[in-house]
Amino acid sequence: MPNATIECRGVWKIFGDREKEALAAVRSREIGKSQVLDEFGCVVGVRDVSFDVAEGEIFCIMGLSGSGKSTLIRHVNRLIDPSAGEILVEGVAVNTLAPEALRELRSRKIGMVFQNMALLPHRTVLDNVALGLELRGVDRTERNATAVNTLERVELAGWGDRYPDELSGGMKQRVGLARALAADPHILLMDEPFSALDPLIRRELQGEFMTLASQMNKTTLFITHDLDEAIRIGHRIAVMKDGALVQIGTPEDIVTNPKDDYVADFVAGISRLNLVTAQKIMEPPEAYTTQHGAIDEKVCPRASPDDSLDRLTDLAVGSPHPILVIADGRTVGIVTGRTLLRGIQGNRSGDGSQATT
């Protein structure tokens, strides 16, 4: 990917005293996670992972507990060293940085938000938010002004003099996000930051985060085990299993064309109505006219390629005629009642292939 902010190239992480032996065996014999544990007493955390994240992109990594997603994200700011492979941040190989350069990377370019915010209980909210700037040597007046401004961004204006034990769970998460944003990092690493919150507060914070990330153009790696969250937040989603990436794609790609049964199980309960668009299910105008004859375009409802199944359903209910999908003033596709139902129904073949339209 050109101009990628984060690049992972063939990253492996194996935990255990016989790490090198285990890695050589996995590469040469392609043995699985359980066999590595049996033979070498080692655990495969990350298995040959490669991906790029573009500037300003929110890239979600999801999987079940133990899939390796949290281990993977900790390689980006080198809280964990890889067994093999390379991680580049803005073109710089993180795993080759000297201690001073690594500290500079962590303090200026990367902010991290955890599920447990680890706020310092003896410091006020304002001082917690300003902590990174304080460690960087920014004078009190400047760092406090930045902290006040950042608290306003996360809707905590006026709470700077309070202490963490006076805050609700959602407010603590906001403080943690503000602490990361106050340092104005290029990259945010977020490890299930909202997973412990009540659903309503969680959705509210998701929306606020998406707005802030867009406004501030933050490149984000976002870890979650919740597909609904990944679909709502992510520009792209990577699904992990046993340390490996199974599939990378847009939310629509992941839901409409799961690569295997593992991914298909993840997406089975997801509503497609506001995710799948007309361009995904429409058929070419020529194919329709060949089978059905000419279309009287004056009586047909019209949609854009980006209209959702929900919108298309409303149009279909209000008219007995096929829906014209219009782009740049011309008809680029046709949606019939049958293709619409197939789109709503989704993949029923069980092999990861698309349902026919």
Secondary structure as GFF3:
##gff-version 3
##sequence-region A 1 357
A	DSSP	beta_strand	4	15	.	.	.	ID=ss1
A	DSSP	alpha_helix	19	29	.	.	.	ID=ss2
A	DSSP	alpha_helix	33	40	.	.	.	ID=ss3
A	DSSP	beta_strand	43	54	.	.	.	ID=ss4
A	DSSP	beta_strand	58	62	.	.	.	ID=ss5
A	DSSP	alpha_helix	69	76	.	.	.	ID=ss6
A	DSSP	beta_strand	84	89	.	.	.	ID=ss7
A	DSSP	beta_strand	92	93	.	.	.	ID=ss8
A	DSSP	three_ten_helix	94	96	.	.	.	ID=ss9
A	DSSP	alpha_helix	99	104	.	.	.	ID=ss10
A	DSSP	pi_helix	105	109	.	.	.	ID=ss11
A	DSSP	beta_strand	110	114	.	.	.	ID=ss12
A	DSSP	alpha_helix	125	129	.	.	.	ID=ss13
A	DSSP	alpha_helix	131	136	.	.	.	ID=ss14
A	DSSP	alpha_helix	140	153	.	.	.	ID=ss15
A	DSSP	three_ten_helix	164	166	.	.	.	ID=ss16
A	DSSP	alpha_helix	169	182	.	.	.	ID=ss17
A	DSSP	beta_strand	187	191	.	.	.	ID=ss18
A	DSSP	alpha_helix	199	216	.	.	.	ID=ss19
A	DSSP	beta_strand	219	224	.	.	.	ID=ss20
A	DSSP	alpha_helix	227	233	.	.	.	ID=ss21
A	DSSP	beta_strand	236	241	.	.	.	ID=ss22
A	DSSP	beta_strand	244	249	.	.	.	ID=ss23
A	DSSP	alpha_helix	251	256	.	.	.	ID=ss24
A	DSSP	alpha_helix	261	267	.	.	.	ID=ss25
A	DSSP	alpha_helix	278	281	.	.	.	ID=ss26
A	DSSP	alpha_helix	285	292	.	.	.	ID=ss27
A	DSSP	beta_strand	302	303	.	.	.	ID=ss28
A	DSSP	alpha_helix	309	317	.	.	.	ID=ss29
A	DSSP	beta_strand	323	327	.	.	.	ID=ss30
A	DSSP	beta_strand	330	335	.	.	.	ID=ss31
A	DSSP	alpha_helix	337	345	.	.	.	ID=ss32
###
